[in-house]
């Protein structure tokens, strides 16, 4: 047991923004459980960790099938879940949009409890939330860790990827909050898979511009942390926009490798402004004298 604990401690020391809250045996099973199941449940450990100073991650560990082998780990990851709320809103974070000139810059976000500058446009928790996202369950991470990794690397994988998912969704909810302040935006829920072990699916966002163009953005699970995490899925326009122009703009913008929807929409607006001079205007009749 001590060797296992030391190996886990070494693994966790490699990760930052992490604090161990507790490591304890799981509660005993109910009396209706079978004796064999009761033994397994009694041996299960529960590890609780604080991630990013806010979120609490609960990891259930159960005995491995190779406990009789030398140097084998006695525990493997059985389940993982967030104890704290999995709902994120843009009002929970302040954001720095001063780097908008950098098309591929990711949005910097930090939790906030106040807005010290009354003239600042940065959001505070007291302001009404305009965007809300739910961090998907962590079942897919547990499935991947048990399929491809051995203890203690499975718990390191689950912790690291859970932190990455939380960071990604924090950045996404702030990006969508910025997007909603700039454009007429309709945010769809993240698609869910019927298989619990499947990773999160894509999310659709519809934006309408003053140039009489509407686009459907598709945010992949990697948005906004990796390039090409978002792309224009559909584009329609009226008022003189030809299908050829719209498809060309779509290809140009998608070729920029944008990280998030804010930078992608900025690229689209620039491309629209470049082409707007060539769009036929609606003719006007001369005034009668």
C-alpha positions as CSV (number, residue, x, y, z in Angstrom):
1,X,0.0,0.0,0.0
2,X,2.8,2.4,0.9
3,X,4.5,1.7,-2.4
4,X,1.3,2.4,-4.3
5,X,0.8,5.7,-2.4
6,X,4.3,6.8,-3.2
7,X,3.9,6.1,-6.9
8,X,0.6,8.1,-6.9
9,X,2.3,11.0,-5.1
10,X,5.1,11.1,-7.7
11,X,2.5,11.0,-10.5
12,X,0.5,13.9,-9.0
13,X,3.6,16.0,-8.4
14,X,4.0,16.3,-12.1
15,X,0.7,18.1,-12.4
16,X,0.1,21.7,-11.4
17,X,-3.0,23.5,-10.1
18,X,-3.8,20.3,-8.1
19,X,-4.4,19.8,-4.4
20,X,-5.2,16.5,-2.6
21,X,-8.2,16.9,-0.3
22,X,-8.6,13.3,0.9
23,X,-7.8,9.7,0.3
24,X,-10.1,7.3,2.1
25,X,-11.9,4.0,1.9
26,X,-15.3,4.1,0.2
27,X,-18.4,3.8,2.4
28,X,-19.4,0.1,3.1
29,X,-21.9,-1.4,0.7
30,X,-25.5,-1.9,1.5
31,X,-26.6,-5.1,3.2
32,X,-28.3,-6.3,0.1
33,X,-25.0,-6.6,-1.7
34,X,-23.5,-10.0,-2.3
35,X,-20.5,-11.0,-0.2
36,X,-18.1,-11.0,-3.1
37,X,-19.2,-7.6,-4.2
38,X,-19.0,-6.4,-0.6
39,X,-15.3,-7.3,-0.4
40,X,-14.6,-5.4,-3.6
41,X,-16.5,-2.4,-2.4
42,X,-14.7,-2.3,1.0
43,X,-11.3,-2.3,-0.7
44,X,-12.3,0.6,-3.0
45,X,-10.6,3.9,-2.3
46,X,-12.0,7.4,-3.0
47,X,-9.6,10.2,-3.9
48,X,-10.8,13.8,-3.8
49,X,-8.8,16.5,-5.5
50,X,-9.2,20.2,-5.9
51,X,-8.5,21.3,-9.5
52,X,-7.8,24.9,-10.5
53,X,-8.6,26.1,-7.0
54,X,-12.3,25.7,-7.7
55,X,-13.5,22.3,-8.9
56,X,-13.5,19.1,-6.8
57,X,-12.8,15.9,-8.6
58,X,-13.8,12.5,-7.1
59,X,-12.0,9.4,-8.4
60,X,-13.1,5.9,-7.3
61,X,-10.3,3.3,-7.2
62,X,-10.9,-0.5,-7.2
63,X,-8.6,-3.5,-6.9
64,X,-6.9,-4.7,-10.0
65,X,-6.9,-8.2,-11.3
66,X,-3.1,-8.5,-11.0
67,X,-2.6,-7.8,-7.3
68,X,-0.7,-11.0,-6.9
69,X,2.0,-10.0,-9.3
70,X,5.2,-8.3,-8.1
71,X,5.4,-4.5,-8.5
72,X,1.8,-4.3,-9.7
73,X,-0.5,-1.5,-8.6
74,X,-3.2,-2.7,-6.3
75,X,-5.7,-0.1,-7.5
76,X,-7.1,1.0,-10.8
77,X,-9.5,3.9,-11.8
78,X,-13.1,2.7,-11.7
79,X,-15.0,6.0,-12.0
80,X,-14.5,9.8,-11.9
81,X,-16.9,12.7,-11.5
82,X,-17.1,16.3,-10.5
83,X,-18.4,16.9,-7.0
84,X,-18.8,20.6,-7.6
85,X,-21.3,22.0,-10.1
86,X,-20.5,21.2,-13.7
87,X,-22.3,24.3,-15.0
88,X,-20.2,27.2,-16.2
89,X,-21.5,30.7,-17.1
90,X,-19.7,33.6,-18.7
91,X,-20.5,35.8,-15.6
92,X,-18.3,33.6,-13.5
93,X,-15.1,34.8,-15.2
94,X,-13.5,38.0,-16.2
95,X,-11.8,38.0,-19.6
96,X,-9.1,40.0,-21.4
97,X,-10.1,40.9,-24.9
98,X,-7.2,43.3,-25.4
99,X,-5.5,40.8,-27.7
100,X,-8.2,40.7,-30.4
101,X,-5.6,41.7,-33.0
102,X,-4.0,38.3,-32.6
103,X,-6.3,36.2,-34.7
104,X,-5.3,32.9,-33.1
105,X,-4.9,34.1,-29.5
106,X,-6.8,32.1,-27.0
107,X,-9.0,34.0,-24.5
108,X,-7.4,34.5,-21.1
109,X,-9.8,33.9,-18.3
110,X,-9.7,33.9,-14.5
111,X,-12.4,33.4,-11.8
112,X,-13.6,36.6,-10.3
113,X,-15.7,37.7,-7.3
114,X,-15.8,41.4,-8.1
115,X,-15.4,44.0,-10.7
116,X,-13.2,46.7,-9.3
117,X,-13.5,49.1,-12.2
118,X,-17.1,50.4,-12.6
119,X,-16.3,51.5,-16.1
120,X,-14.8,48.2,-17.2
121,X,-16.6,46.1,-19.7
122,X,-15.3,42.9,-18.1
123,X,-18.0,40.6,-16.6
124,X,-18.5,39.9,-13.0
125,X,-20.6,37.3,-11.2
126,X,-23.1,40.0,-10.3
127,X,-23.9,40.6,-13.9
128,X,-26.6,38.4,-15.5
129,X,-25.1,35.4,-17.2
130,X,-25.7,35.3,-21.0
131,X,-24.1,31.9,-21.8
132,X,-24.2,28.7,-19.8
133,X,-22.4,25.4,-20.6
134,X,-22.3,22.1,-18.8
135,X,-19.0,20.2,-18.5
136,X,-19.7,16.7,-20.0
137,X,-19.4,13.6,-17.8
138,X,-15.9,12.1,-17.4
139,X,-16.9,8.6,-18.3
140,X,-15.1,8.6,-21.6
141,X,-11.8,9.5,-19.8
142,X,-12.3,6.6,-17.4
143,X,-13.0,4.3,-20.4
144,X,-9.8,5.4,-22.2
145,X,-7.7,5.1,-19.1
146,X,-8.8,1.6,-18.4
147,X,-8.4,0.6,-22.0
148,X,-5.0,2.0,-22.9
149,X,-3.2,2.6,-19.7
150,X,-2.0,0.7,-16.6
151,X,-1.9,2.0,-13.0
152,X,-0.8,4.4,-11.8
153,X,-0.7,6.2,-15.2
154,X,-4.5,5.8,-15.6
155,X,-5.2,8.1,-12.7
156,X,-2.7,10.6,-14.0
157,X,-4.4,10.6,-17.4
158,X,-7.9,11.1,-15.8
159,X,-6.7,14.0,-13.7
160,X,-4.8,15.7,-16.5
161,X,-7.6,15.3,-19.0
162,X,-10.2,16.4,-16.5
163,X,-8.3,19.6,-15.9
164,X,-7.8,20.2,-19.7
165,X,-11.6,19.7,-20.2
166,X,-12.4,22.2,-17.5
167,X,-10.0,24.8,-18.9
168,X,-11.3,24.3,-22.4
169,X,-14.9,24.8,-21.3
170,X,-14.0,27.9,-19.3
171,X,-12.4,29.4,-22.4
172,X,-15.3,28.4,-24.5
173,X,-18.0,29.9,-22.3
174,X,-16.1,33.2,-22.2
175,X,-15.6,33.1,-26.0
176,X,-19.3,32.6,-26.5
177,X,-20.1,35.4,-24.1
178,X,-17.9,37.7,-26.2
179,X,-19.5,36.5,-29.4
180,X,-23.0,37.2,-28.1
181,X,-22.1,40.8,-27.3
182,X,-20.9,41.4,-30.9
183,X,-23.3,39.5,-33.1
184,X,-26.9,38.2,-33.1
185,X,-26.0,34.7,-31.8
186,X,-28.0,31.5,-31.2
187,X,-26.1,28.9,-29.1
188,X,-27.1,25.3,-29.4
189,X,-26.5,22.7,-26.8
190,X,-23.6,20.4,-27.1
191,X,-24.6,17.2,-28.9
192,X,-24.6,14.1,-26.6
193,X,-23.9,10.6,-27.5
194,X,-26.0,7.6,-26.5
195,X,-22.8,5.8,-25.4
196,X,-21.5,7.1,-22.1
197,X,-17.9,6.2,-22.9
198,X,-17.9,8.4,-26.1
199,X,-16.2,11.8,-25.9
200,X,-18.2,15.0,-26.2
201,X,-19.5,15.9,-29.6
202,X,-19.7,19.1,-31.6
203,X,-21.6,22.2,-30.8
204,X,-23.4,24.5,-33.2
205,X,-23.5,28.3,-33.0
206,X,-25.5,30.5,-35.4
207,X,-24.4,34.1,-36.0
208,X,-26.1,36.7,-38.1
209,X,-24.2,39.7,-39.4
210,X,-25.4,43.2,-40.6
211,X,-24.0,42.3,-44.0
212,X,-27.1,40.1,-44.5
213,X,-25.1,36.9,-44.0
214,X,-25.8,34.1,-41.5
215,X,-23.3,31.4,-40.7
216,X,-23.5,28.2,-38.8
217,X,-20.3,27.6,-36.8
218,X,-19.3,24.1,-35.6
219,X,-17.2,23.9,-32.5
220,X,-15.3,20.7,-32.1
221,X,-14.4,19.2,-28.7
222,X,-11.0,20.8,-29.1
223,X,-12.4,24.3,-29.3
224,X,-10.9,26.7,-28.4
225,X,-7.6,25.1,-27.3
226,X,-6.3,23.7,-30.7
227,X,-6.2,25.2,-34.2
228,X,-9.1,24.4,-36.5
229,X,-11.2,23.8,-33.3
230,X,-14.0,25.8,-35.0
231,X,-15.1,26.1,-38.6
232,X,-17.9,27.5,-40.8
233,X,-20.3,24.6,-41.5
234,X,-22.9,26.6,-43.4
235,X,-23.2,30.1,-44.8
236,X,-26.1,31.8,-46.4
237,X,-26.6,35.4,-47.6
238,X,-29.1,37.7,-49.3
239,X,-29.0,41.2,-50.7
240,X,-26.8,40.4,-53.7
241,X,-24.4,37.8,-52.3
242,X,-23.7,35.0,-54.8
243,X,-23.3,31.4,-53.8
244,X,-19.8,31.5,-55.3
245,X,-18.7,34.5,-53.1
246,X,-20.2,32.8,-50.0
247,X,-18.4,29.5,-50.6
248,X,-15.1,31.3,-51.3
249,X,-15.4,33.2,-48.1
250,X,-16.2,30.0,-46.2
251,X,-13.1,28.3,-47.7
252,X,-10.8,31.3,-46.9
253,X,-12.0,31.6,-43.3
254,X,-11.8,27.8,-42.6
255,X,-8.2,27.8,-44.0
256,X,-7.1,30.2,-41.2
257,X,-6.9,27.5,-38.6
258,X,-8.7,29.6,-35.9
259,X,-8.8,28.4,-32.4
260,X,-12.1,29.8,-31.3
261,X,-15.3,31.4,-32.7
262,X,-14.3,35.0,-31.8
263,X,-11.2,35.0,-34.0
264,X,-13.0,33.1,-36.8
265,X,-15.8,35.7,-36.9
266,X,-13.2,38.5,-37.0
267,X,-11.7,36.8,-40.1
268,X,-15.1,36.4,-41.7
269,X,-15.9,40.1,-41.1
270,X,-12.6,41.2,-42.7
271,X,-13.3,39.0,-45.7
272,X,-16.8,40.4,-46.0
273,X,-15.6,43.9,-45.9
274,X,-13.0,43.2,-48.6
275,X,-15.7,41.8,-50.9
276,X,-18.6,44.1,-50.0
277,X,-17.6,46.8,-52.6
278,X,-18.3,44.3,-55.4
279,X,-21.7,43.2,-54.2
280,X,-24.5,44.6,-56.4
281,X,-26.6,47.1,-54.6
282,X,-30.4,47.3,-54.8
283,X,-31.3,49.9,-57.4
284,X,-33.2,53.0,-56.3
285,X,-35.7,54.8,-58.4
286,X,-35.1,58.5,-59.1
287,X,-37.3,60.9,-57.2
288,X,-40.2,62.5,-59.1
289,X,-40.0,66.3,-59.4
